[in-house]
């Protein structure tokens, strides 16, 4: 990738994906584990202990899938 605007577009898309993953990573345990504790104590405890781990794993798989797709779109994939 020698084209500077193309590289900037790639990294802008990458930062956007990372930002959304981090927002989800921060919001899920905070929202379900802390804020919903008075409303749904059992569910909030489960999310804080087990559900957030499942969400984190889903974020990892989503990020890998989306970055492979983004790499292919910008011609920097490993194939």
PyMOL CGO cylinders between C-alpha atoms (Angstrom):
from pymol import cmd
from pymol.cgo import CYLINDER

trace = [
    CYLINDER, 0.00, 0.00, 0.00, 2.02, 2.92, -1.25, 0.3, 1, 1, 1, 1, 1, 1,
    CYLINDER, 2.02, 2.92, -1.25, -0.99, 5.17, -1.76, 0.3, 1, 1, 1, 1, 1, 1,
    CYLINDER, -0.99, 5.17, -1.76, -1.24, 7.55, 1.22, 0.3, 1, 1, 1, 1, 1, 1,
    CYLINDER, -1.24, 7.55, 1.22, -5.02, 8.32, 0.96, 0.3, 1, 1, 1, 1, 1, 1,
    CYLINDER, -5.02, 8.32, 0.96, -5.74, 4.60, 0.69, 0.3, 1, 1, 1, 1, 1, 1,
    CYLINDER, -5.74, 4.60, 0.69, -3.62, 3.92, 3.78, 0.3, 1, 1, 1, 1, 1, 1,
    CYLINDER, -3.62, 3.92, 3.78, -5.41, 6.70, 5.67, 0.3, 1, 1, 1, 1, 1, 1,
    CYLINDER, -5.41, 6.70, 5.67, -8.80, 5.26, 4.69, 0.3, 1, 1, 1, 1, 1, 1,
    CYLINDER, -8.80, 5.26, 4.69, -7.70, 1.81, 5.87, 0.3, 1, 1, 1, 1, 1, 1,
    CYLINDER, -7.70, 1.81, 5.87, -6.53, 3.09, 9.25, 0.3, 1, 1, 1, 1, 1, 1,
    CYLINDER, -6.53, 3.09, 9.25, -9.59, 5.28, 9.70, 0.3, 1, 1, 1, 1, 1, 1,
    CYLINDER, -9.59, 5.28, 9.70, -11.80, 2.23, 9.16, 0.3, 1, 1, 1, 1, 1, 1,
    CYLINDER, -11.80, 2.23, 9.16, -9.61, 0.20, 11.52, 0.3, 1, 1, 1, 1, 1, 1,
    CYLINDER, -9.61, 0.20, 11.52, -9.86, 2.83, 14.27, 0.3, 1, 1, 1, 1, 1, 1,
    CYLINDER, -9.86, 2.83, 14.27, -13.63, 2.98, 13.81, 0.3, 1, 1, 1, 1, 1, 1,
    CYLINDER, -13.63, 2.98, 13.81, -13.92, -0.79, 14.30, 0.3, 1, 1, 1, 1, 1, 1,
    CYLINDER, -13.92, -0.79, 14.30, -11.63, -0.73, 17.34, 0.3, 1, 1, 1, 1, 1, 1,
    CYLINDER, -11.63, -0.73, 17.34, -13.56, 2.17, 18.86, 0.3, 1, 1, 1, 1, 1, 1,
    CYLINDER, -13.56, 2.17, 18.86, -16.90, 0.39, 18.54, 0.3, 1, 1, 1, 1, 1, 1,
    CYLINDER, -16.90, 0.39, 18.54, -15.45, -2.83, 19.98, 0.3, 1, 1, 1, 1, 1, 1,
    CYLINDER, -15.45, -2.83, 19.98, -14.06, -0.90, 22.96, 0.3, 1, 1, 1, 1, 1, 1,
    CYLINDER, -14.06, -0.90, 22.96, -17.37, 0.87, 23.53, 0.3, 1, 1, 1, 1, 1, 1,
    CYLINDER, -17.37, 0.87, 23.53, -19.23, -2.44, 23.58, 0.3, 1, 1, 1, 1, 1, 1,
    CYLINDER, -19.23, -2.44, 23.58, -16.51, -3.94, 25.79, 0.3, 1, 1, 1, 1, 1, 1,
    CYLINDER, -16.51, -3.94, 25.79, -16.98, -1.12, 28.33, 0.3, 1, 1, 1, 1, 1, 1,
    CYLINDER, -16.98, -1.12, 28.33, -20.76, -0.72, 28.17, 0.3, 1, 1, 1, 1, 1, 1,
    CYLINDER, -20.76, -0.72, 28.17, -21.90, -4.34, 28.50, 0.3, 1, 1, 1, 1, 1, 1,
    CYLINDER, -21.90, -4.34, 28.50, -20.42, -5.10, 31.93, 0.3, 1, 1, 1, 1, 1, 1,
    CYLINDER, -20.42, -5.10, 31.93, -21.13, -1.59, 33.22, 0.3, 1, 1, 1, 1, 1, 1,
    CYLINDER, -21.13, -1.59, 33.22, -24.73, -1.46, 32.03, 0.3, 1, 1, 1, 1, 1, 1,
    CYLINDER, -24.73, -1.46, 32.03, -25.77, -5.00, 32.86, 0.3, 1, 1, 1, 1, 1, 1,
    CYLINDER, -25.77, -5.00, 32.86, -23.45, -5.65, 35.78, 0.3, 1, 1, 1, 1, 1, 1,
    CYLINDER, -23.45, -5.65, 35.78, -23.86, -2.40, 37.68, 0.3, 1, 1, 1, 1, 1, 1,
    CYLINDER, -23.86, -2.40, 37.68, -26.77, -0.26, 36.49, 0.3, 1, 1, 1, 1, 1, 1,
    CYLINDER, -26.77, -0.26, 36.49, -29.30, -3.09, 36.16, 0.3, 1, 1, 1, 1, 1, 1,
    CYLINDER, -29.30, -3.09, 36.16, -28.38, -4.62, 39.53, 0.3, 1, 1, 1, 1, 1, 1,
    CYLINDER, -28.38, -4.62, 39.53, -31.38, -3.13, 41.39, 0.3, 1, 1, 1, 1, 1, 1,
    CYLINDER, -31.38, -3.13, 41.39, -33.81, -4.14, 38.63, 0.3, 1, 1, 1, 1, 1, 1,
    CYLINDER, -33.81, -4.14, 38.63, -32.57, -7.64, 37.74, 0.3, 1, 1, 1, 1, 1, 1,
    CYLINDER, -32.57, -7.64, 37.74, -30.10, -8.79, 40.41, 0.3, 1, 1, 1, 1, 1, 1,
    CYLINDER, -30.10, -8.79, 40.41, -29.72, -12.38, 39.23, 0.3, 1, 1, 1, 1, 1, 1,
    CYLINDER, -29.72, -12.38, 39.23, -29.31, -11.47, 35.58, 0.3, 1, 1, 1, 1, 1, 1,
    CYLINDER, -29.31, -11.47, 35.58, -26.92, -8.62, 36.39, 0.3, 1, 1, 1, 1, 1, 1,
    CYLINDER, -26.92, -8.62, 36.39, -24.75, -10.97, 38.45, 0.3, 1, 1, 1, 1, 1, 1,
    CYLINDER, -24.75, -10.97, 38.45, -24.71, -13.56, 35.66, 0.3, 1, 1, 1, 1, 1, 1,
    CYLINDER, -24.71, -13.56, 35.66, -23.71, -10.95, 33.06, 0.3, 1, 1, 1, 1, 1, 1,
    CYLINDER, -23.71, -10.95, 33.06, -21.00, -9.57, 35.32, 0.3, 1, 1, 1, 1, 1, 1,
    CYLINDER, -21.00, -9.57, 35.32, -19.57, -13.04, 35.91, 0.3, 1, 1, 1, 1, 1, 1,
    CYLINDER, -19.57, -13.04, 35.91, -20.25, -15.09, 32.76, 0.3, 1, 1, 1, 1, 1, 1,
    CYLINDER, -20.25, -15.09, 32.76, -22.07, -13.07, 30.15, 0.3, 1, 1, 1, 1, 1, 1,
    CYLINDER, -22.07, -13.07, 30.15, -19.39, -10.42, 29.79, 0.3, 1, 1, 1, 1, 1, 1,
    CYLINDER, -19.39, -10.42, 29.79, -16.83, -13.13, 29.00, 0.3, 1, 1, 1, 1, 1, 1,
    CYLINDER, -16.83, -13.13, 29.00, -19.08, -14.41, 26.22, 0.3, 1, 1, 1, 1, 1, 1,
    CYLINDER, -19.08, -14.41, 26.22, -19.48, -10.87, 24.90, 0.3, 1, 1, 1, 1, 1, 1,
    CYLINDER, -19.48, -10.87, 24.90, -15.71, -10.40, 24.94, 0.3, 1, 1, 1, 1, 1, 1,
    CYLINDER, -15.71, -10.40, 24.94, -15.25, -13.61, 22.97, 0.3, 1, 1, 1, 1, 1, 1,
    CYLINDER, -15.25, -13.61, 22.97, -17.87, -12.47, 20.47, 0.3, 1, 1, 1, 1, 1, 1,
    CYLINDER, -17.87, -12.47, 20.47, -16.02, -9.16, 20.09, 0.3, 1, 1, 1, 1, 1, 1,
    CYLINDER, -16.02, -9.16, 20.09, -12.76, -11.00, 19.39, 0.3, 1, 1, 1, 1, 1, 1,
    CYLINDER, -12.76, -11.00, 19.39, -14.35, -13.16, 16.70, 0.3, 1, 1, 1, 1, 1, 1,
    CYLINDER, -14.35, -13.16, 16.70, -16.17, -10.16, 15.20, 0.3, 1, 1, 1, 1, 1, 1,
    CYLINDER, -16.17, -10.16, 15.20, -12.96, -8.13, 15.11, 0.3, 1, 1, 1, 1, 1, 1,
    CYLINDER, -12.96, -8.13, 15.11, -11.00, -10.92, 13.40, 0.3, 1, 1, 1, 1, 1, 1,
    CYLINDER, -11.00, -10.92, 13.40, -13.76, -11.46, 10.83, 0.3, 1, 1, 1, 1, 1, 1,
    CYLINDER, -13.76, -11.46, 10.83, -14.22, -7.75, 10.13, 0.3, 1, 1, 1, 1, 1, 1,
    CYLINDER, -14.22, -7.75, 10.13, -10.48, -7.05, 9.87, 0.3, 1, 1, 1, 1, 1, 1,
    CYLINDER, -10.48, -7.05, 9.87, -10.05, -9.91, 7.40, 0.3, 1, 1, 1, 1, 1, 1,
    CYLINDER, -10.05, -9.91, 7.40, -12.83, -8.38, 5.33, 0.3, 1, 1, 1, 1, 1, 1,
    CYLINDER, -12.83, -8.38, 5.33, -11.30, -4.89, 5.63, 0.3, 1, 1, 1, 1, 1, 1,
    CYLINDER, -11.30, -4.89, 5.63, -7.86, -6.20, 4.67, 0.3, 1, 1, 1, 1, 1, 1,
    CYLINDER, -7.86, -6.20, 4.67, -9.31, -7.81, 1.56, 0.3, 1, 1, 1, 1, 1, 1,
    CYLINDER, -9.31, -7.81, 1.56, -11.15, -4.59, 0.63, 0.3, 1, 1, 1, 1, 1, 1,
    CYLINDER, -11.15, -4.59, 0.63, -7.93, -2.57, 0.84, 0.3, 1, 1, 1, 1, 1, 1,
    CYLINDER, -7.93, -2.57, 0.84, -5.66, -5.16, -0.73, 0.3, 1, 1, 1, 1, 1, 1,
    CYLINDER, -5.66, -5.16, -0.73, -3.53, -5.89, 2.32, 0.3, 1, 1, 1, 1, 1, 1,
    CYLINDER, -3.53, -5.89, 2.32, -4.80, -9.38, 3.06, 0.3, 1, 1, 1, 1, 1, 1,
    CYLINDER, -4.80, -9.38, 3.06, -2.43, -12.28, 3.60, 0.3, 1, 1, 1, 1, 1, 1,
    CYLINDER, -2.43, -12.28, 3.60, -3.36, -14.21, 0.48, 0.3, 1, 1, 1, 1, 1, 1,
]
cmd.load_cgo(trace, "trace")
